[in-house]
Amino acid sequence: MKRRMSNKELKKGDSLRILCADLSLRCPGFAVLRYENGKITVERLCHLNHRGQNFCHGEILAAIYDLITELSADVAVFVREKGFSRFPHETQALFKVVGIADLAAWRMCKTQFEEIAPTTVKKLLTGSGKATKEDVAAA
């Protein structure tokens, strides 16, 4: 079984791939990053956009599973944003997506996703935990 790694354990000489996921049922986004010699580079950015299409939850969950499986090659760390919603229906849908992501990570690499708060991601990328989406995209 692969050992879980936190960002505190990364050292300057380490080299690894990281799969980052912003999970949702409508438009989940993914980034594959390379951490090498203390620097992070983006290897791939992608998303699944199901807006305006009439897919059932099962079809969307299968597409998410397939994409995570495809992106998982040689990935050492899986990271996702902590998700929440104030609406019960959306929360239930998000739980399904998180479950599928966990299943894909476990089947491919015998590991699981680490959860980090959105403010942590914003601070790492922009220096401010209160950055806008536009600031994060520009970083």
C-alpha atoms as a printed R data frame, in Angstrom:
    type eleno elety resid chain resno       x      y       z
1   ATOM     1    CA   MET     A     1   0.000  0.000   0.000
2   ATOM     2    CA   LYS     A     2   1.305  3.461  -0.876
3   ATOM     3    CA   ARG     A     3   2.092  5.712   2.044
4   ATOM     4    CA   ARG     A     4   0.066  8.911   2.332
5   ATOM     5    CA   MET     A     5   2.202 12.027   1.984
6   ATOM     6    CA   SER     A     6   1.409 15.464   3.256
7   ATOM     7    CA   ASN     A     7   2.902 18.631   1.786
8   ATOM     8    CA   LYS     A     8   4.939 19.016   5.004
9   ATOM     9    CA   GLU     A     9   6.900 15.899   4.051
10  ATOM    10    CA   LEU     A    10   8.023 17.156   0.623
11  ATOM    11    CA   LYS     A    11  11.717 17.887   0.409
12  ATOM    12    CA   LYS     A    12  13.609 19.908  -2.171
13  ATOM    13    CA   GLY     A    13  15.154 16.826  -3.839
14  ATOM    14    CA   ASP     A    14  11.841 14.964  -4.140
15  ATOM    15    CA   SER     A    15  10.248 14.270  -7.506
16  ATOM    16    CA   LEU     A    16   6.626 13.178  -7.734
17  ATOM    17    CA   ARG     A    17   3.368 13.638  -9.596
18  ATOM    18    CA   ILE     A    18   0.294 15.073  -7.896
19  ATOM    19    CA   LEU     A    19  -3.317 14.773  -9.089
20  ATOM    20    CA   CYS     A    20  -5.432 17.699  -7.880
21  ATOM    21    CA   ALA     A    21  -9.211 17.552  -8.183
22  ATOM    22    CA   ASP     A    22 -11.934 20.159  -7.844
23  ATOM    23    CA   LEU     A    23 -14.843 17.759  -7.681
24  ATOM    24    CA   SER     A    24 -18.428 18.437  -8.690
25  ATOM    25    CA   LEU     A    25 -21.120 16.652 -10.666
26  ATOM    26    CA   ARG     A    26 -21.540 19.408 -13.269
27  ATOM    27    CA   CYS     A    27 -17.990 20.431 -14.134
28  ATOM    28    CA   PRO     A    28 -15.192 18.651 -12.212
29  ATOM    29    CA   GLY     A    29 -11.712 20.019 -12.866
30  ATOM    30    CA   PHE     A    30  -8.326 18.300 -12.630
31  ATOM    31    CA   ALA     A    31  -4.659 19.246 -12.687
32  ATOM    32    CA   VAL     A    32  -1.678 16.918 -12.886
33  ATOM    33    CA   LEU     A    33   1.345 18.580 -11.320
34  ATOM    34    CA   ARG     A    34   5.018 17.618 -11.198
35  ATOM    35    CA   TYR     A    35   6.907 18.453  -8.003
36  ATOM    36    CA   GLU     A    36  10.639 18.395  -8.684
37  ATOM    37    CA   ASN     A    37  13.577 20.108  -6.978
38  ATOM    38    CA   GLY     A    38  11.260 22.270  -4.898
39  ATOM    39    CA   LYS     A    39   9.266 23.556  -7.887
40  ATOM    40    CA   ILE     A    40   5.809 22.699  -9.200
41  ATOM    41    CA   THR     A    41   4.979 22.579 -12.906
42  ATOM    42    CA   VAL     A    42   1.625 21.887 -14.514
43  ATOM    43    CA   GLU     A    43   1.644 18.807 -16.746
44  ATOM    44    CA   ARG     A    44  -2.049 18.758 -17.630
45  ATOM    45    CA   LEU     A    45  -5.250 20.684 -16.945
46  ATOM    46    CA   CYS     A    46  -8.660 19.307 -17.878
47  ATOM    47    CA   HIS     A    47 -12.302 19.222 -16.871
48  ATOM    48    CA   LEU     A    48 -15.533 17.436 -17.706
49  ATOM    49    CA   ASN     A    49 -18.348 19.795 -18.623
50  ATOM    50    CA   HIS     A    50 -21.797 18.199 -18.551
51  ATOM    51    CA   ARG     A    51 -23.771 21.429 -18.364
52  ATOM    52    CA   GLY     A    52 -26.684 21.576 -20.754
53  ATOM    53    CA   GLN     A    53 -26.490 17.856 -21.500
54  ATOM    54    CA   ASN     A    54 -28.999 15.297 -20.352
55  ATOM    55    CA   PHE     A    55 -26.785 12.643 -18.747
56  ATOM    56    CA   CYS     A    56 -27.892 10.631 -15.719
57  ATOM    57    CA   HIS     A    57 -25.739 10.632 -12.576
58  ATOM    58    CA   GLY     A    58 -24.435  7.149 -13.384
59  ATOM    59    CA   GLU     A    59 -23.062  8.258 -16.774
60  ATOM    60    CA   ILE     A    60 -21.390 11.318 -15.255
61  ATOM    61    CA   LEU     A    61 -19.887  9.321 -12.380
62  ATOM    62    CA   ALA     A    62 -18.520  6.758 -14.867
63  ATOM    63    CA   ALA     A    63 -16.911  9.563 -16.916
64  ATOM    64    CA   ILE     A    64 -15.319 11.008 -13.760
65  ATOM    65    CA   TYR     A    65 -14.027  7.570 -12.739
66  ATOM    66    CA   ASP     A    66 -12.574  6.977 -16.230
67  ATOM    67    CA   LEU     A    67 -10.814 10.358 -16.296
68  ATOM    68    CA   ILE     A    68  -9.292  9.907 -12.826
69  ATOM    69    CA   THR     A    69  -8.136  6.433 -13.862
70  ATOM    70    CA   GLU     A    70  -6.517  7.901 -17.001
71  ATOM    71    CA   LEU     A    71  -4.795 10.703 -15.062
72  ATOM    72    CA   SER     A    72  -3.529  8.425 -12.254
73  ATOM    73    CA   ALA     A    73  -0.437  6.986 -13.960
74  ATOM    74    CA   ASP     A    74   2.616  7.450 -11.713
75  ATOM    75    CA   VAL     A    75   0.707  9.726  -9.322
76  ATOM    76    CA   ALA     A    76   2.042  9.669  -5.746
77  ATOM    77    CA   VAL     A    77  -0.309 12.172  -4.098
78  ATOM    78    CA   PHE     A    78  -4.018 12.765  -4.663
79  ATOM    79    CA   VAL     A    79  -5.436 16.078  -3.430
80  ATOM    80    CA   ARG     A    80  -8.984 17.410  -3.493
81  ATOM    81    CA   GLU     A    81 -10.612 20.535  -2.205
82  ATOM    82    CA   LYS     A    82 -12.789 20.031   0.836
83  ATOM    83    CA   GLY     A    83 -16.300 20.233  -0.536
84  ATOM    84    CA   PHE     A    84 -19.483 21.408   1.053
85  ATOM    85    CA   SER     A    85 -22.806 22.831   0.041
86  ATOM    86    CA   ARG     A    86 -25.602 24.409   1.980
87  ATOM    87    CA   PHE     A    87 -28.187 22.575  -0.126
88  ATOM    88    CA   PRO     A    88 -28.949 18.910   0.744
89  ATOM    89    CA   HIS     A    89 -29.437 17.751  -2.871
90  ATOM    90    CA   GLU     A    90 -26.088 19.207  -3.974
91  ATOM    91    CA   THR     A    91 -24.357 17.773  -0.904
92  ATOM    92    CA   GLN     A    92 -25.642 14.283  -1.753
93  ATOM    93    CA   ALA     A    93 -24.436 14.629  -5.356
94  ATOM    94    CA   LEU     A    94 -21.013 15.795  -4.147
95  ATOM    95    CA   PHE     A    95 -20.773 12.771  -1.817
96  ATOM    96    CA   LYS     A    96 -21.294 10.505  -4.858
97  ATOM    97    CA   VAL     A    97 -18.505 12.235  -6.800
98  ATOM    98    CA   VAL     A    98 -16.140 12.043  -3.814
99  ATOM    99    CA   GLY     A    99 -16.905  8.335  -3.443
100 ATOM   100    CA   ILE     A   100 -16.124  7.661  -7.108
101 ATOM   101    CA   ALA     A   101 -12.874  9.666  -6.844
102 ATOM   102    CA   ASP     A   102 -11.839  7.691  -3.768
103 ATOM   103    CA   LEU     A   103 -12.634  4.413  -5.519
104 ATOM   104    CA   ALA     A   104 -10.589  5.348  -8.601
105 ATOM   105    CA   ALA     A   105  -7.576  6.448  -6.519
106 ATOM   106    CA   TRP     A   106  -7.720  3.266  -4.467
107 ATOM   107    CA   ARG     A   107  -8.077  0.951  -7.465
108 ATOM   108    CA   MET     A   108  -5.270  2.614  -9.427
109 ATOM   109    CA   CYS     A   109  -2.706  3.372  -6.716
110 ATOM   110    CA   LYS     A   110  -3.922  1.905  -3.407
111 ATOM   111    CA   THR     A   111  -4.031  5.380  -1.905
112 ATOM   112    CA   GLN     A   112  -6.654  7.994  -1.143
113 ATOM   113    CA   PHE     A   113  -7.221 11.677  -1.710
114 ATOM   114    CA   GLU     A   114  -5.928 14.181   0.826
115 ATOM   115    CA   GLU     A   115  -8.393 16.988   1.535
116 ATOM   116    CA   ILE     A   116  -7.254 20.582   1.806
117 ATOM   117    CA   ALA     A   117  -9.250 23.729   2.425
118 ATOM   118    CA   PRO     A   118  -9.854 26.159  -0.473
119 ATOM   119    CA   THR     A   119  -8.081 28.926   1.454
120 ATOM   120    CA   THR     A   120  -4.945 26.753   1.678
121 ATOM   121    CA   VAL     A   121  -4.897 26.289  -2.099
122 ATOM   122    CA   LYS     A   122  -5.411 30.012  -2.673
123 ATOM   123    CA   LYS     A   123  -2.622 30.900  -0.249
124 ATOM   124    CA   LEU     A   124  -0.186 28.422  -1.835
125 ATOM   125    CA   LEU     A   125  -0.858 29.766  -5.334
126 ATOM   126    CA   THR     A   126  -1.292 33.490  -4.734
127 ATOM   127    CA   GLY     A   127   0.009 34.243  -1.248
128 ATOM   128    CA   SER     A   128  -3.480 35.174  -0.022
129 ATOM   129    CA   GLY     A   129  -6.155 32.857   1.367
130 ATOM   130    CA   LYS     A   130  -8.792 35.356   0.219
131 ATOM   131    CA   ALA     A   131  -7.771 35.398  -3.475
132 ATOM   132    CA   THR     A   132 -10.504 35.478  -6.114
133 ATOM   133    CA   LYS     A   133 -10.985 32.693  -8.670
134 ATOM   134    CA   GLU     A   134  -9.491 35.024 -11.260
135 ATOM   135    CA   ASP     A   135  -6.360 35.528  -9.103
136 ATOM   136    CA   VAL     A   136  -5.979 31.761  -8.690
137 ATOM   137    CA   ALA     A   137  -6.393 31.131 -12.426
138 ATOM   138    CA   ALA     A   138  -3.755 33.775 -13.204
139 ATOM   139    CA   ALA     A   139  -1.240 32.318 -10.702
